């Protein structure tokens, strides 16, 4: 039995992962067995729901107690400090989106995994919604000329600003583009912000990309949509997050732990952070 520990348990994604692993037992041979972040009311409730006995204070306390770990901390700015000790010890880690909130932190996380030979995965759930595959089929990559992804994200979020939700826009766009590698310093980005709407324009892999981030207001959030414009067709539609939207990421992580085969290369893991960090920098320069 492979034991999985959880870090960043304030995130509702932890509830999903515990349901998949311990309640519904979708992945025989894998079980959630430990929670970090201390003996809080939240952790006690999760432990009871998932029949978990071990609660520890820090990620380092998981060493020797688990065989893999999932980090779901909302603030991507904390992911490096939480992931590095585990990866350096060779523990496979799933870093829930985003991988990090800066290129430097993302590079350090990837380096720690590579140096120890530890399996590392990170990804937005929007990559795996059915509509992304449908758009990719309807507008083939060779015909694609413009990608536009719209959805909620707040530049002022306490959880590393645009990185908290904006990473969804970026990863959905990259998935439609066939996951091209975007190197640091390679992008030119134009960003405008008017009241609650921030729009970023750039060009990736010879395709124009528009990302529209709409700040949630009064408990309402703009839903995710995508537009794929090709030489022969234009397709658009909502990107729907169903009740099991975190299941594909967990499936890829479990499979990767078993096989050692990564769904994305290190450069592909870094690319979304490169894109969004460039947008954040351009927004700051324009303010």
N, C-alpha and C positions, 0 to 999 in steps of 0.2 A: 504494500500500500504506500503510495506517494502522498506525503503530508504537505498541505499547502497552508502557508501563513498569510495573514492579511494585514496591510498597513494602510492607513487612511480610511478608517472604518466609518467616518462620518458621512461618506458618500453613499447614496442609495444604490450605487452599482454593487456594493458589497452584498446587499440583500439579494440581488439577482444571482451573483456568483454562488452564494451559500445555498440558495434554492436549487440551482443546477447541480451542485456537487453533493450536498448532504441530504436535502429533502427529496429531490427527484432522482438523485443518483444517476445522472446521465453519463457520467464518466467513470465506469468501474475501474478500480485501481487508483483512483484519486479521491482525496477527501480533505475538506477544510478542517484543520485541527488546532489552529492558534490565531489569536487576534492581538495585534500590537495596539499602542496608544493608551494603555493603562486601564485600570479597573473603573471604567465610567458606567453610567446608567445605560448608555447606548451599547457598550460592549457586553454588558451583562444580558441585555435583551437579545443581542445577536447570538451570544453563546447559548442561551436557552433555546432559541429558535433552531439553531444549527447543531445542538448537542455538542458544543465545543467546551473542553475543560480548561484549556490553557489560555490565559490572558497575560501578556507581558507589556512592559513599558515602552521599549524602543525596538527599532528594526534589528539592532545588534543582538538583542535578547532572543531573537528567533534562530540564531545560528546554532546548529546542533539539534534544534527542535523540529525543523521542517526540511523538506526536500525541494521546495519551490515556494515562490512568494508572488503575491499580487499587490501592487501599489495603486490605490485609488484616491489618494489625497487630492482634494480639489485644487489646491494651489500647486501648479506645475513648478513653481520656484523652489519647492521643497523636494522634488523628486530625486535630484542628484544626491542629496545627503542621505536619503532613505534607501536608494538603490545601490550605491557604490559599495557599502560594507557587505551586502549580500552577494553581489556579482563578484567581488574580489575573492570571496570564499567559494566561488564556483556554483552558487545557487542560481537556478534558472529564475528569471523575473519577468512578469508581465507588468509593464508600466501603463496603466490606463491613461488615456489621452489627457494632456499632451505628454510626449516623452520628456520634455523639459520646457522651460520658459525662456531659454536663451540658447544660442548656438554653442557657446562655451560649455554650458552644463550638459547639453545633449552629446557633444563630442566626448566629454569626460565619462558619461555613462556608457557610451558605446566602447570607449577605450578600455574601461574596467571589464566589460564583458569579454572583449577580444583577448585581453591579456590573460584572463583566467580560463578562457574557453567556455564561458557560461552562456547558456541560451538566453537571448533577450528578444522581447517582442513588445510592440506598442502599436496602437491603431485606433482610429475613430470608428464607432459603430456605423457611421454613415457609409463607410466603404462597402458594407456588406448588405445594405438594404436592397430588395429586389429591383427597385427602380433604377439604381445605378447600372446594374447589369442590362436592364431593358434599354436604357439610353445608349449604352455602349454598343448594343446590337443594332439599334435603330439608326444610329449615326456612327458608322465605323471610324476608327481612329484616323485612317488615311483621308477621310472626307472632312474631318473635324476642323472648324475654323474659329469657333468661339465657344467658350464655356462660361456660364454665369451661374453662380451659386448664391442663394439668398437665405438668410436665417438670422436667428438671434445671437447677439454678442455685445457685451458692454465694455468699451475701452477703459472704463473706470472700475471694473469689477475688482473686488478685494482679492480675487483669486488670480493674480497675475494678468489683470486686464483682459485684452482680447484673447489671450491664450486659453481662457477657461472654456469658451464656446466657439471662438473663432477658428480653432484648430479643426472643427468639423467641416467648415467651408473649404478649408485648404485641402484636407485629405480627400474629401469627395471630389474636388476638382482634379487632384492628382490621379485618383483612381480612374476617372473618365479619360485622362490623358495617357493612361497606360503606365503610370508610375515612373515618369522620367526622373532622372537624378538632377537635383538642383544644387549646385555648388555655392558655398558662401561667396558673396560678392558678385555673383553672376547676374542678378536681377536688377532691372530698373522698374521702380514702382511709383505710380502717381496716386496719392490718397487725398480725398476730400471728405470733410465732415460738416454736416449741416444738422444741427439740433441732435436728434436721436439716430441719425443715419450716417454711417461711414462707408465710403465706397473706395475700393482699391482696384486699380487697373494695372495689369502687367502682361507679359508675354512669356509663356513657358513652352518649350519644345515646339516653337513655331506656331503656337495657337494663342490667340488673345484670350485673356482670362479676366473676368470681372467678379469680384467678391463683394457682396453687399451685406453689411453687418447692421442690424437694427436693434437698438437698445431696448430691452424689455421695459414696459411701463405698467404700473398699477396692476401687477399680477398677470399681465397678458404678454405672451411671447409670440413673435412672428414665427410661423412654421417654416421648416426648411423646404426650399424648392431648388430645382436645377433646370437650366436650359442648355441644350446642346445644339449648336448651329453648324450644319455641314453644307457641303456644296450641293447636295441633292434634297436635303430635308432639314426641318427644324422641329425638334421635339422638346417638350417641357412637361414638368409635373412635380407633384410633391414628393419629398423624400420622407417616408413614413417610418417612425420608430415604434414598432409593436412591443408587446409585453416581454418578448424574448430578445430584444435588440442587442443585448450583450452576449448572447449565446455564441454567435460566430467567432468573436474574438477569443472566448474561452476555449472553443473547439480548436482553434489554430494554436493556442498556447499549449494545450494538452498534447496535441499531435506533435508539436515541435519538441516538447520535453521528451516524448517517447522516441522520436526519430532523430533529433538533433538537426533537423532541416528547418531553416528559418523561412517564413513566408515572404519576408522583405530583407533585402541586403542592408548592410550598415549604412550605405549611402542613401538608400531609400528611406530608412528610418530617420535619417537626419534631414532629409529634404523638406518635409512639412514645417519643421522648426525654422529652417532657413527662410522659407517663404514668409511665414508669419512674423518672424523677427524683422525681416526687411520691411514689411508693412508697418509694424509698430514703430520702427525707426523713422520711416517716412512720415507717419502721422505726427510723431513728436516734432519733427523738423518743420512741419506745416502749421503747427499750432502757434 
